[in-house]
Amino acid sequence: MTDLLWILFDLALASLSVAIAWMAVQTHDLRRGVLLFIAMGLLLAIVWARLHAPDLALAEAAIGAGIAGALLMAALREGIQEGVETAIATRATQAFINLGALLLLVALSWGLLDAVMVSDGIRLAEQAAGHLEDSGVSNPVTAVLLNYRAYDTLLELAVVYAAVLGVLSLGPARVAFVGDSPVLMSLISWLIPILIVTAGYLLWVGAHAPGGAFQAGATLAAVAVLLRLGGFERGGLPGATATRWLLIIGIGVFVIVGLLVMSGERAFLHYPGDMAGVLILLIEIAATLSIAAALALAYIGGRPDGWDAEDDAGLAADRAGGRK
């Protein structure tokens, strides 16, 4: 009976996921589309949890639904009035998009089926589990992200950094929402300490349980979102110089650790077994700060208040020192 209930629950999740996705792409009301997108992210978090992938469930809830949803809502508030609808595409365009989505679904389904049915040889999951003791952590997801395929994670941080550079190039940040509701301000004052502690917990527990730098960084970025909603222009970010250091510290520490282990006649990012756990924790701390700063700047939507003034002051000081 229990198995039947779980099967029915899974079928309901699958059907609801398809229905919400279809509604999100078919609606012409942008506000309704954003709300459906956020609902889809929360639903996918439940799906990942049912697939026994709690790390992905945390990331989807924090980044896919939380931060991404906040970004879309901020964009709506900034540039689009309520009730404005998107341009209606022609039937030919809609048919082409639907056909492309269907072909993509078939290709992904075929790839997943082929991967599941592969039986000859040792699979990568078995190899990863077999060398988990040498990775420095006991959580297989963290081992894969920061040991087995550390190159990929380093490049992911570089992509995040490149994206925030694009945000900074847009110009000054959008005007912060000024919250005047005592309920909102009281809620913010209660949530911020909880989120900071939760981020620290997710960072620390990532070595042996679901968590890690991306989840912790997204949780810290949620603090910046709340502070912006409370009327703080910078969202809790420090000055321009300190924020720049926060942005590059993740990539910087990653690269420095890789170069240091090379001095011991090892390959780049090939950690020594007795130091692997400490080095991974160091990388995750730096990556958490960089991810949090990048996501916060993305939500702010440009250069925070005082960013250019600090640059001008530094340039003037350099020129004055040159004249001396």
Buried (B, 14 or more C-beta within 10 A) or exposed (E): EEEEEEEEEEEEBEEBBEEBBEBBBEBEBBBEBBBBBBBBBBBBBBBBBBEEBBBBBBBBBBBBBBBBBBBBBBBBBEEBEEEEEEEEEEEEEEEEEEEEEEEEEEEEEEEEEEEEEEEEEEEEEEEBEEEBEEBBBEBBBBBBBBBBBBEEBBEBBBEBBEEBEEBBEEEEBBEBEEBEEEEBBEBBEEBBEEBBEBBBBBBBBBBEBBBBBBBBBBBBBBBBBBBBBBEBBBBBBEEBEEBBBBBBBBBBBBBEBBEEBEEEEEEEBBBEEEBBBEBBBBBBBBBBBBBBBBBBBBBBBBBBBEBEEBBEEEEEEEEEEEEE
